[in-house]
Amino acid sequence: MVSTFCNENEALSAVSSKPDSFHVAIIEVTTGNNGNYKFLETAKDLPTIIVPVIQLLLGQVGIVSGDQMLSIWRYVVVGAVVAATVLTPSTDPPTQLIMASPLLGL
């Protein structure tokens, strides 16, 4: 089952109330949160993938701009599907697509 939250407090509440229901978290870290990493501090035992950190670093160093990232969206879709294929324990396509959808959402 995949759960999505757009609000950090909702995610914290869900993880705190049923910690055994979550096996991994994929989160987005933005520069607008003033270093507030409450989710990471609270769910420290939960394996967490922080996706935009790489994008932020590439942009800050000047290696890739936001326009360049948007222009390669097709490759991002293929990469997300390949990553889902590798990360999914089963070989059936529906499960792989379910795994790819949160990656694409980020």
MODELLER restraints for C-alpha pairs under 7 A, 6 or more apart:
rsr = mdl.restraints
at = mdl.atoms
rsr.add(forms.Gaussian(group=physical.xy_distance, feature=features.Distance(at['CA:5:A'], at['CA:11:A']), mean=5.70, stdev=0.5))
rsr.add(forms.Gaussian(group=physical.xy_distance, feature=features.Distance(at['CA:8:A'], at['CA:39:A']), mean=6.85, stdev=0.5))
rsr.add(forms.Gaussian(group=physical.xy_distance, feature=features.Distance(at['CA:12:A'], at['CA:39:A']), mean=6.08, stdev=0.5))
rsr.add(forms.Gaussian(group=physical.xy_distance, feature=features.Distance(at['CA:15:A'], at['CA:22:A']), mean=6.93, stdev=0.5))
rsr.add(forms.Gaussian(group=physical.xy_distance, feature=features.Distance(at['CA:23:A'], at['CA:46:A']), mean=6.64, stdev=0.5))
rsr.add(forms.Gaussian(group=physical.xy_distance, feature=features.Distance(at['CA:24:A'], at['CA:46:A']), mean=5.97, stdev=0.5))
rsr.add(forms.Gaussian(group=physical.xy_distance, feature=features.Distance(at['CA:24:A'], at['CA:47:A']), mean=5.01, stdev=0.5))
rsr.add(forms.Gaussian(group=physical.xy_distance, feature=features.Distance(at['CA:24:A'], at['CA:48:A']), mean=5.77, stdev=0.5))
rsr.add(forms.Gaussian(group=physical.xy_distance, feature=features.Distance(at['CA:25:A'], at['CA:46:A']), mean=6.98, stdev=0.5))
rsr.add(forms.Gaussian(group=physical.xy_distance, feature=features.Distance(at['CA:25:A'], at['CA:47:A']), mean=6.34, stdev=0.5))
rsr.add(forms.Gaussian(group=physical.xy_distance, feature=features.Distance(at['CA:25:A'], at['CA:48:A']), mean=4.65, stdev=0.5))
rsr.add(forms.Gaussian(group=physical.xy_distance, feature=features.Distance(at['CA:25:A'], at['CA:49:A']), mean=6.15, stdev=0.5))
rsr.add(forms.Gaussian(group=physical.xy_distance, feature=features.Distance(at['CA:26:A'], at['CA:48:A']), mean=5.77, stdev=0.5))
rsr.add(forms.Gaussian(group=physical.xy_distance, feature=features.Distance(at['CA:26:A'], at['CA:49:A']), mean=4.68, stdev=0.5))
rsr.add(forms.Gaussian(group=physical.xy_distance, feature=features.Distance(at['CA:26:A'], at['CA:50:A']), mean=6.05, stdev=0.5))
rsr.add(forms.Gaussian(group=physical.xy_distance, feature=features.Distance(at['CA:27:A'], at['CA:49:A']), mean=6.23, stdev=0.5))
rsr.add(forms.Gaussian(group=physical.xy_distance, feature=features.Distance(at['CA:27:A'], at['CA:50:A']), mean=5.19, stdev=0.5))
rsr.add(forms.Gaussian(group=physical.xy_distance, feature=features.Distance(at['CA:27:A'], at['CA:51:A']), mean=6.55, stdev=0.5))
rsr.add(forms.Gaussian(group=physical.xy_distance, feature=features.Distance(at['CA:28:A'], at['CA:50:A']), mean=5.94, stdev=0.5))
rsr.add(forms.Gaussian(group=physical.xy_distance, feature=features.Distance(at['CA:28:A'], at['CA:51:A']), mean=5.94, stdev=0.5))
rsr.add(forms.Gaussian(group=physical.xy_distance, feature=features.Distance(at['CA:28:A'], at['CA:52:A']), mean=5.93, stdev=0.5))
rsr.add(forms.Gaussian(group=physical.xy_distance, feature=features.Distance(at['CA:29:A'], at['CA:50:A']), mean=6.77, stdev=0.5))
rsr.add(forms.Gaussian(group=physical.xy_distance, feature=features.Distance(at['CA:29:A'], at['CA:52:A']), mean=6.23, stdev=0.5))
rsr.add(forms.Gaussian(group=physical.xy_distance, feature=features.Distance(at['CA:29:A'], at['CA:53:A']), mean=6.85, stdev=0.5))
rsr.add(forms.Gaussian(group=physical.xy_distance, feature=features.Distance(at['CA:58:A'], at['CA:64:A']), mean=5.57, stdev=0.5))
rsr.add(forms.Gaussian(group=physical.xy_distance, feature=features.Distance(at['CA:59:A'], at['CA:65:A']), mean=5.47, stdev=0.5))
rsr.add(forms.Gaussian(group=physical.xy_distance, feature=features.Distance(at['CA:77:A'], at['CA:104:A']), mean=6.51, stdev=0.5))
rsr.add(forms.Gaussian(group=physical.xy_distance, feature=features.Distance(at['CA:80:A'], at['CA:100:A']), mean=5.62, stdev=0.5))
rsr.add(forms.Gaussian(group=physical.xy_distance, feature=features.Distance(at['CA:80:A'], at['CA:103:A']), mean=5.89, stdev=0.5))
rsr.add(forms.Gaussian(group=physical.xy_distance, feature=features.Distance(at['CA:80:A'], at['CA:104:A']), mean=6.31, stdev=0.5))
rsr.add(forms.Gaussian(group=physical.xy_distance, feature=features.Distance(at['CA:81:A'], at['CA:100:A']), mean=5.32, stdev=0.5))
rsr.add(forms.Gaussian(group=physical.xy_distance, feature=features.Distance(at['CA:84:A'], at['CA:96:A']), mean=5.53, stdev=0.5))
rsr.add(forms.Gaussian(group=physical.xy_distance, feature=features.Distance(at['CA:84:A'], at['CA:99:A']), mean=5.35, stdev=0.5))
rsr.add(forms.Gaussian(group=physical.xy_distance, feature=features.Distance(at['CA:84:A'], at['CA:100:A']), mean=5.06, stdev=0.5))
rsr.add(forms.Gaussian(group=physical.xy_distance, feature=features.Distance(at['CA:85:A'], at['CA:96:A']), mean=5.62, stdev=0.5))
rsr.add(forms.Gaussian(group=physical.xy_distance, feature=features.Distance(at['CA:88:A'], at['CA:96:A']), mean=6.02, stdev=0.5))
rsr.add(forms.Gaussian(group=physical.xy_distance, feature=features.Distance(at['CA:88:A'], at['CA:99:A']), mean=6.95, stdev=0.5))
